[in-house]
């Protein structure tokens, strides 16, 4: 089963949130993605 594909804009938004000082674990839960997916982007 394939997962959801995130658009480039979504990826940029998530990375900016993380760069803004947000905790990565909390951010991943909020965006409903795994930490592994976050680190692959």
DSSP file (Angstrom, degrees, kcal/mol; ACC not computed):
  #  RESIDUE AA STRUCTURE BP1 BP2  ACC     N-H-->O    O-->H-N    N-H-->O    O-->H-N    TCO  KAPPA ALPHA  PHI   PSI    X-CA   Y-CA   Z-CA
    1    1 A X              0   0    0      0, 0.0     2,-0.2     0, 0.0     0, 0.0   0.000 360.0 360.0 360.0 127.7    0.0    0.0    0.0
    2    2 A X        -     0   0    0      1,-0.1     2,-0.1     3,-0.0     3,-0.1  -0.553 360.0-135.0 -83.6 146.2    1.4    3.3   -1.0
    3    3 A X        -     0   0    0     -2,-0.2     2,-0.2     1,-0.1    -1,-0.1  -0.263  38.1 -71.2 -88.0-179.0    1.4    6.3    1.3
    4    4 A X        -     0   0    0     -2,-0.1     2,-0.5     1,-0.0    -1,-0.1  -0.506  43.5-133.6 -74.4 139.2    0.5    9.9    0.6
    5    5 A X        -     0   0    0     -2,-0.2     2,-0.4    -3,-0.1    -1,-0.0  -0.825  17.9-141.4 -93.0 130.3    2.8   11.9   -1.6
    6    6 A X        -     0   0    0     -2,-0.5     2,-0.0     1,-0.1     0, 0.0  -0.733  15.2-124.3 -93.2 139.7    3.6   15.3   -0.2
    7    7 A X     >  -     0   0    0     -2,-0.4     4,-2.2     1,-0.1     5,-0.2  -0.305  26.8-107.3 -74.7 165.4    3.9   18.2   -2.6
    8    8 A X  H  > S+     0   0    0      1,-0.2     4,-2.4     2,-0.2     5,-0.2   0.884 121.2  54.3 -59.6 -39.5    7.1   20.4   -2.7
    9    9 A X  H  > S+     0   0    0      1,-0.2     4,-2.2     2,-0.2    -1,-0.2   0.897 107.6  49.7 -63.3 -40.6    5.2   23.2   -1.0
   10   10 A X  H  > S+     0   0    0      2,-0.2     4,-2.3     1,-0.2    -1,-0.2   0.911 110.6  50.1 -64.4 -41.9    4.2   20.9    1.9
   11   11 A X  H  X S+     0   0    0     -4,-2.2     4,-2.4     1,-0.2    -2,-0.2   0.921 110.9  48.6 -62.5 -44.4    7.7   19.7    2.3
   12   12 A X  H  X S+     0   0    0     -4,-2.4     4,-2.4     1,-0.2    -1,-0.2   0.906 110.6  51.5 -62.2 -42.4    9.1   23.3    2.4
   13   13 A X  H  X S+     0   0    0     -4,-2.2     4,-2.0     1,-0.2    -1,-0.2   0.905 110.9  47.9 -61.9 -42.4    6.4   24.3    5.0
   14   14 A X  H  X S+     0   0    0     -4,-2.3     4,-1.9     1,-0.2    -2,-0.2   0.915 112.5  48.3 -65.5 -43.8    7.3   21.4    7.2
   15   15 A X  H  X S+     0   0    0     -4,-2.4     4,-2.2     1,-0.2    -2,-0.2   0.866 110.0  52.1 -66.5 -36.2   11.0   22.1    7.0
   16   16 A X  H  X S+     0   0    0     -4,-2.4     4,-1.3     2,-0.2    -1,-0.2   0.899 107.7  52.3 -65.7 -39.8   10.5   25.8    7.8
   17   17 A X  H  <>S+     0   0    0     -4,-2.0     5,-1.3     1,-0.2     3,-0.2   0.908 111.1  47.1 -60.9 -41.3    8.5   24.9   10.8
   18   18 A X  H ><5S+     0   0    0     -4,-1.9     3,-1.2     1,-0.2    -2,-0.2   0.877 110.6  51.9 -68.5 -37.4   11.3   22.6   12.0
   19   19 A X  H 3<5S+     0   0    0     -4,-2.2    -1,-0.2     1,-0.3    -2,-0.2   0.711  97.1  69.5 -70.7 -20.0   13.9   25.4   11.4
   20   20 A X  T 3<5S-     0   0    0     -4,-1.3    -1,-0.3    -3,-0.2    -2,-0.2   0.373 126.7 -92.5 -80.2   5.2   11.8   27.8   13.4
   21   21 A X  T < 5S+     0   0    0     -3,-1.2     2,-0.2     1,-0.3    -3,-0.2   0.519  76.5 146.9  99.5   6.7   12.6   25.9   16.6
   22   22 A X      < -     0   0    0     -5,-1.3    -1,-0.3     1,-0.1     2,-0.2  -0.516  58.3-102.1 -75.8 144.7    9.7   23.5   16.7
   23   23 A X     >  -     0   0    0     -2,-0.2     4,-2.5     1,-0.1     5,-0.2  -0.477  25.4-139.7 -66.1 130.9   10.4   20.1   18.2
   24   24 A X  H  > S+     0   0    0      1,-0.2     4,-2.5     2,-0.2     5,-0.2   0.885 100.0  52.3 -63.6 -40.8   10.8   17.5   15.4
   25   25 A X  H  > S+     0   0    0      1,-0.2     4,-1.9     2,-0.2    -1,-0.2   0.934 113.1  44.1 -62.6 -45.9    8.8   14.8   17.2
   26   26 A X  H  > S+     0   0    0      1,-0.2     4,-2.5     2,-0.2    -2,-0.2   0.903 112.7  52.5 -64.7 -41.5    5.9   17.1   17.9
   27   27 A X  H  X S+     0   0    0     -4,-2.5     4,-2.5     1,-0.2    -2,-0.2   0.905 108.3  50.6 -61.3 -43.0    6.0   18.5   14.4
   28   28 A X  H  X>S+     0   0    0     -4,-2.5     5,-2.5     2,-0.2     4,-0.7   0.900 111.6  47.7 -63.9 -40.8    5.8   15.0   12.9
   29   29 A X  H  <5S+     0   0    0     -4,-1.9     3,-0.5     3,-0.2    -2,-0.2   0.922 112.2  50.1 -64.1 -43.2    2.9   14.1   15.1
   30   30 A X  H  <5S+     0   0    0     -4,-2.5    -2,-0.2     1,-0.2    -1,-0.2   0.893 117.0  39.5 -62.5 -42.0    1.1   17.3   14.1
   31   31 A X  H  <5S-     0   0    0     -4,-2.5    -1,-0.2    -5,-0.2    -2,-0.2   0.476 110.2-123.3 -88.3  -3.3    1.7   16.7   10.4
   32   32 A X  T  <5 +     0   0    0     -4,-0.7     2,-0.3    -3,-0.5    -3,-0.2   0.913  68.4 124.3  61.4  46.6    1.0   13.0   10.7
   33   33 A X      < -     0   0    0     -5,-2.5    -1,-0.2    -6,-0.1     2,-0.1  -0.910  61.8-108.8-128.3 159.4    4.3   11.9    9.3
   34   34 A X     >  -     0   0    0     -2,-0.3     4,-1.9     1,-0.1     5,-0.1  -0.469  25.8-117.5 -83.5 160.3    7.0    9.6   10.7
   35   35 A X  H  > S+     0   0    0      1,-0.2     4,-2.4     2,-0.2     5,-0.2   0.861 116.7  57.7 -63.9 -34.1   10.4   10.9   11.8
   36   36 A X  H  > S+     0   0    0      1,-0.2     4,-1.2     2,-0.2    -1,-0.2   0.907 105.5  49.3 -62.5 -41.8   12.0    8.7    9.1
   37   37 A X  H  > S+     0   0    0      1,-0.2     4,-0.9     2,-0.2     3,-0.3   0.903 109.7  52.8 -63.4 -40.8    9.9   10.5    6.5
   38   38 A X  H >< S+     0   0    0     -4,-1.9     3,-0.9     1,-0.2    -2,-0.2   0.931 109.4  47.5 -60.0 -46.7   10.9   13.9    7.9
   39   39 A X  H 3< S+     0   0    0     -4,-2.4    -1,-0.2     1,-0.2    -2,-0.2   0.707 105.6  59.9 -72.9 -19.0   14.6   13.0    7.8
   40   40 A X  H 3<        0   0    0     -4,-1.2    -1,-0.2    -3,-0.3    -2,-0.2   0.736 360.0 360.0 -76.4 -23.0   14.3   11.8    4.2
   41   41 A X    <<        0   0    0     -4,-0.9    -1,-0.2    -3,-0.9    -2,-0.2   0.472 360.0 360.0 -77.9 360.0   13.1   15.2    2.9
